[in-house]
Amino acid sequence: MVAEWNLRLADGRTVRVADSGGPGLTVVWHHGTPHTGALLAPVVSPAAARGLRLVSYARPGYGGSAAQPGRDVASAATDVAGVVDALGIDRFATVGASGGGPHALACAALLRERVIAVAAIAAPAPYAEDADWFVGMADDRALRAATAGRDARMRHAETAEFDPAAFTDADWAALSGTWAALGEDAGRAATAAPDGAVDDDVAYVSAWGFDPATIAVPTLLLHGAEDRMVPPSHTERLRTAIPHAAWWPRPGDGHVSVLGAYPAVLDWLVAQVPSS
């Protein structure tokens, strides 16, 4: 059973933490944009079946966590360190999907003595001021607004609507089946205050605060070849930046259907645990 509570961090901010409990390997899950940070059944069930302990937290501005305007991607490492310290966890693996991917990579880069392995699923790459960074996105308006700063992205949020074309038929099938809870959670987050998504987007198109090339722990990257939300060219950029990373191509998958590989990702993370 998942427990949730508010945790006060060293800087006085409050974050909402979720913990499935258990004695097994801890995996820190980083949610996408927008989501509430709750541990959802399709995320928890495969972990529980493998005896894993799953921990998550709502990034600032989401799900009861205090907003933190101006945060960068690297700030996730500080927040995660505070969460796992409070739980008495030393070492852990970490995985992030979509917007959670960069935040998982931040932990791998900045908490390298504690992170055993990292996986990033359908993750955006560090922002580059070239036209190619946006190519392949069905709707890039929010991220383009974010390049003009937080105020511009907040104004966009006042009238923004989701473009269904961002999802493939395979994505919609996943959202009507195994991953239905993901779509429902995104809907809840989208109707709440926009701070979380706004600050996420501004962080993605600003300096991340770390260099992915410094990641030395085992790293897995995977991306759906048909992804219209975050185009697969972004993982190609990450592969160039992290040359030792394992790469799982996912032909036929979109942004959500790629999560069908999530159980196999957990198996890969477990396989990276050093034998005693």
Secondary structure, 3 states (H helix, E strand, C coil): CCEEEEEECCCCCEEEEEECCCCCCEEEEECCCCCCCCCCHHHHHHHHHCCCEEEEECCCCCCCCCCCCCCCCCHHHHHHHHHHHHCCCCCEEEEEECCHHHHHHHHHHHCCCCEEEEEEECCCCCCCCCHHHHCCCCCCHHHHHHCCCHHHHHHHHCCCCCCHHHCCHHHHHHHCCCCHHHHHHHHHHHHCCCHHHHHHHHHHCCCCCCCHHHCCCCEEEEEECCCCCCCCHHHHHHHHHCCCCEEEEECCCCCCHHHHHHHHHHHHHHHCCCCC
